[in-house]
Amino acid sequence: MKYGHRNPEAVTEVAAARLLSALGFGADLMYAVARVRCFGCPPYPQPRFRWLDAFFSREDRAVDFAPASVERPFPGKKIAAHGAPGWAWYELERIDPGGGANRAERDALRLVAVLLADWDNKAPNQRLVCLPGAEQAGGECREPFAFLQDVGATFGPLALDLEAWRKVPVWADREACRVDMKSLPYHGATFGEAEISEGGRKLLATELKQLRAAQVRDLFAAAGFAQFEAGPDANRDLDGWVRAFEVKVAEVADGPPCPTP
């Protein structure tokens, strides 16, 4: 759960997760709600000092968190290597294309991450699961699935900042179809420089161009962009977000084909 009038991730994660799902990528189901009422919760349910939160928690007292977003996790059993959670972007190249995602699918995922400005991509913010019914004896999995789990730090780069998001280019070099996140916080964290294949560019462009302006506006509206209280008025301009989104779609879809490796 993410919550609070001044926490942009309570809003942006809903929009980013729903967009990823609409485009055919995996994502948790995120819901924007007016409030969450919890009995026995501390005032801040993501504690820094557990002993202090325990002191203020009372089973007979309800605490309201408003507004909030709640999550229904993507189905599947988490896969962890030697206890390490998630996966880093530089590990995508280890995927066996014969039994997993091909080059175009991996590149489309990279490209949509850049479009969202998903800079907070440390390994725990991505998840690897075994899809339901795919577990085998001995702990093996027939159908592992990788997706972006925590996508709150998006549309910014520091989340819900329209002017900043407009300024983040999709391409580091359009002619070479090279992408990176060097201009974002932590220089893009685990996301290194990569050259996008034409198959990956076309795959994402085809999916993006199916979204109508009204659908994109509804996406931002349902996530609560217009009601978020912090920041400049421009951040509450749904039409402004739609126009910025359309510009980014054009950056992906327009122009010459990507070079053939």
C-alpha positions as CSV (number, residue, x, y, z in Angstrom):
1,M,0.0,0.0,0.0
2,K,1.1,3.6,-0.7
3,Y,-0.8,6.5,0.7
4,G,-0.9,10.2,1.5
5,H,-1.8,13.5,0.0
6,R,1.9,14.3,-0.7
7,N,3.1,10.9,-1.8
8,P,3.1,10.9,-5.7
9,E,3.8,7.2,-5.9
10,A,0.3,6.5,-4.5
11,V,-0.8,7.9,-7.9
12,T,1.9,7.1,-10.4
13,E,2.2,3.5,-9.6
14,V,-1.5,3.0,-10.4
15,A,-1.1,4.7,-13.8
16,A,2.2,2.9,-14.7
17,A,1.0,-0.6,-13.7
18,R,-2.2,-0.2,-15.6
19,L,-0.4,1.0,-18.7
20,L,2.1,-1.9,-18.6
21,S,-0.8,-4.3,-18.2
22,A,-2.7,-2.7,-21.2
23,L,0.4,-3.0,-23.3
24,G,0.8,-6.7,-22.6
25,F,3.5,-6.6,-20.0
26,G,3.1,-8.2,-16.6
27,A,2.2,-5.9,-13.7
28,D,0.5,-6.0,-10.3
29,L,-3.1,-4.9,-10.2
30,M,-3.1,-1.5,-8.6
31,Y,-6.3,0.3,-7.4
32,A,-6.7,3.9,-6.3
33,V,-9.0,4.1,-3.3
34,A,-10.3,7.0,-1.2
35,R,-9.0,5.6,2.0
36,V,-7.9,2.4,3.8
37,R,-9.1,1.9,7.4
38,C,-6.9,-0.4,9.5
39,F,-7.5,-1.5,13.0
40,G,-4.3,-2.1,15.0
41,C,-2.0,-0.4,12.5
42,P,0.6,2.2,13.5
43,P,0.1,5.7,12.2
44,Y,2.7,4.9,9.5
45,P,2.3,1.3,8.2
46,Q,5.8,1.3,6.5
47,P,7.8,1.8,9.7
48,R,11.3,3.1,10.3
49,F,11.3,2.3,14.0
50,R,9.2,-0.8,14.7
51,W,9.5,-0.5,18.5
52,L,8.0,3.0,18.3
53,D,5.2,2.0,15.9
54,A,4.4,-0.9,18.2
55,F,4.0,1.5,21.1
56,F,1.5,3.6,19.2
57,S,-0.5,0.7,17.8
58,R,-3.8,-0.3,19.4
59,E,-6.1,-3.1,18.3
60,D,-9.2,-1.1,19.3
61,R,-8.2,2.0,17.3
62,A,-8.6,2.5,13.6
63,V,-6.2,4.5,11.5
64,D,-7.3,5.9,8.2
65,F,-4.8,6.3,5.3
66,A,-6.1,8.6,2.6
67,P,-5.8,8.7,-0.4
68,A,-4.2,5.3,-1.0
69,S,-3.4,2.8,-3.6
70,V,-3.7,-0.9,-2.9
71,E,-2.1,-3.8,-4.7
72,R,-3.2,-7.3,-5.8
73,P,0.1,-9.0,-6.6
74,F,0.7,-10.6,-10.1
75,P,-0.1,-14.3,-9.8
76,G,2.8,-16.7,-9.5
77,K,5.4,-17.9,-7.0
78,K,8.4,-15.7,-6.5
79,I,11.7,-17.1,-7.8
80,A,14.8,-16.1,-5.9
81,A,18.4,-17.0,-6.6
82,H,20.4,-17.7,-3.4
83,G,17.9,-15.6,-1.5
84,A,18.3,-12.5,-3.6
85,P,15.0,-10.9,-4.6
86,G,14.2,-9.7,-8.1
87,W,16.4,-9.1,-11.1
88,A,18.5,-6.3,-12.4
89,W,18.3,-4.9,-15.9
90,Y,21.8,-6.1,-16.8
91,E,20.6,-9.7,-16.2
92,L,18.1,-9.6,-19.1
93,E,20.8,-10.8,-21.5
94,R,20.9,-14.1,-19.6
95,I,17.4,-15.1,-20.7
96,D,17.4,-18.1,-23.0
97,P,15.5,-16.9,-26.1
98,G,14.7,-20.6,-26.9
99,G,12.6,-20.9,-23.8
100,G,11.9,-17.4,-22.7
101,A,11.5,-13.8,-24.0
102,N,13.1,-13.1,-27.4
103,R,15.2,-10.1,-28.3
104,A,12.2,-8.0,-29.5
105,E,10.3,-8.7,-26.3
106,R,13.2,-7.8,-24.1
107,D,13.9,-4.6,-26.0
108,A,10.2,-3.6,-25.9
109,L,10.4,-3.9,-22.1
110,R,13.6,-1.8,-22.0
111,L,11.9,0.8,-24.2
112,V,8.7,1.1,-22.1
113,A,10.8,1.5,-19.0
114,V,12.6,4.5,-20.6
115,L,9.3,5.9,-21.7
116,L,8.1,5.8,-18.1
117,A,11.4,7.1,-16.7
118,D,11.5,4.1,-14.4
119,W,14.8,5.0,-12.8
120,D,14.4,3.3,-9.4
121,N,15.1,-0.1,-10.9
122,K,17.2,-1.8,-8.2
123,A,16.8,-5.6,-8.3
124,P,14.0,-5.8,-5.6
125,N,11.8,-3.5,-7.7
126,Q,11.6,-6.2,-10.5
127,R,10.2,-9.6,-9.9
128,L,10.7,-13.1,-11.3
129,V,7.9,-15.5,-10.7
130,C,6.8,-19.0,-11.8
131,L,3.5,-18.7,-13.5
132,P,0.6,-20.7,-11.8
133,G,0.6,-24.3,-12.8
134,A,4.1,-24.3,-14.2
135,E,6.0,-25.6,-11.1
136,Q,7.6,-29.0,-11.5
137,A,9.1,-31.5,-9.0
138,G,12.4,-30.5,-7.6
139,G,11.6,-26.8,-7.7
140,E,12.0,-26.3,-11.4
141,C,9.7,-24.0,-13.3
142,R,8.5,-24.5,-16.9
143,E,7.3,-20.9,-17.3
144,P,9.3,-18.2,-15.4
145,F,8.1,-14.7,-16.0
146,A,9.9,-11.4,-15.4
147,F,8.1,-8.1,-14.9
148,L,8.4,-4.6,-13.4
149,Q,7.1,-4.8,-9.8
150,D,7.5,-1.4,-8.1
151,V,6.8,1.3,-10.7
152,G,6.0,4.2,-8.4
153,A,9.0,6.3,-9.3
154,T,7.8,7.1,-12.8
155,F,6.3,10.0,-14.8
156,G,8.9,12.3,-13.4
157,P,11.6,11.2,-13.0
158,L,10.9,11.9,-9.3
159,A,7.3,10.9,-9.8
160,L,4.4,13.0,-11.1
161,D,6.3,15.9,-12.6
162,L,4.8,16.7,-16.0
163,E,7.5,19.3,-17.1
164,A,10.3,17.0,-16.0
165,W,8.8,14.0,-17.7
166,R,8.4,16.0,-21.0
167,K,12.1,16.7,-20.9
168,V,13.3,13.1,-20.5
169,P,14.0,11.8,-24.1
170,V,13.1,8.3,-25.1
171,W,16.3,7.9,-27.1
172,A,19.8,8.7,-26.2
173,D,20.6,8.3,-29.9
174,R,17.7,7.8,-32.3
175,E,19.8,7.0,-35.3
176,A,21.5,4.2,-33.5
177,C,18.4,3.3,-31.5
178,R,20.4,3.6,-28.3
179,V,18.7,4.1,-24.9
180,D,20.0,4.8,-21.5
181,M,18.9,6.4,-18.2
182,K,22.1,8.4,-17.5
183,S,20.2,11.7,-17.1
184,L,18.0,10.2,-14.4
185,P,18.7,9.8,-10.7
186,Y,21.6,7.3,-9.9
187,H,22.4,7.4,-13.6
188,G,19.6,4.9,-14.2
189,A,20.7,2.5,-11.5
190,T,20.9,-1.1,-13.0
191,F,19.7,0.1,-16.4
192,G,22.7,0.3,-18.6
193,E,23.2,1.5,-22.2
194,A,21.4,-0.7,-24.8
195,E,20.7,-0.7,-28.5
196,I,17.1,-1.4,-29.3
197,S,16.3,-3.8,-32.1
198,E,13.8,-2.9,-34.8
199,G,11.6,-5.8,-33.7
200,G,11.5,-4.3,-30.2
201,R,10.7,-0.8,-31.4
202,K,7.9,-2.0,-33.7
203,L,6.5,-4.3,-31.0
204,L,6.1,-1.5,-28.5
205,A,5.1,1.1,-31.2
206,T,2.3,-1.2,-32.4
207,E,0.9,-1.6,-28.9
208,L,1.2,2.1,-28.0
209,K,-0.6,3.3,-31.1
210,Q,-3.7,1.2,-30.3
211,L,-4.3,3.5,-27.3
212,R,-6.8,6.3,-28.0
213,A,-6.4,9.8,-26.5
214,A,-9.5,9.3,-24.5
215,Q,-8.2,6.0,-23.0
216,V,-4.9,7.6,-22.0
217,R,-6.8,10.5,-20.4
218,D,-9.0,8.0,-18.5
219,L,-5.8,6.2,-17.3
220,F,-4.4,9.4,-15.7
221,A,-7.8,10.4,-14.4
222,A,-8.5,7.0,-12.7
223,A,-5.1,7.1,-11.1
224,G,-5.9,10.4,-9.5
225,F,-3.5,12.8,-11.3
226,A,-6.0,15.6,-11.3
227,Q,-6.6,15.4,-7.5
228,F,-3.0,15.1,-6.3
229,E,-2.4,18.1,-4.1
230,A,1.3,18.7,-4.1
231,G,3.3,20.4,-6.9
232,P,2.4,22.9,-9.6
233,D,-1.0,23.1,-11.2
234,A,0.4,21.7,-14.5
235,N,0.7,18.3,-12.8
236,R,-3.1,18.2,-12.5
237,D,-3.7,19.0,-16.2
238,L,-4.9,15.7,-17.6
239,D,-4.8,17.0,-21.2
240,G,-1.2,18.1,-20.7
241,W,-0.3,14.5,-19.6
242,V,-2.1,13.2,-22.7
243,R,-0.2,15.5,-25.0
244,A,3.1,14.5,-23.4
245,F,2.3,10.9,-23.7
246,E,1.4,11.3,-27.4
247,V,4.8,13.0,-28.0
248,K,6.6,10.0,-26.4
249,V,4.6,7.6,-28.5
250,A,5.6,9.5,-31.6
251,E,9.3,9.3,-30.5
252,V,9.0,5.5,-30.4
253,A,6.8,5.0,-33.5
254,D,8.1,7.6,-35.9
255,G,11.4,7.8,-37.8
256,P,13.5,5.3,-39.7
257,P,13.9,1.6,-38.8
258,C,16.5,0.7,-36.2
259,P,19.8,-0.6,-37.6
260,T,20.1,-4.3,-38.1
261,P,22.8,-5.8,-35.9
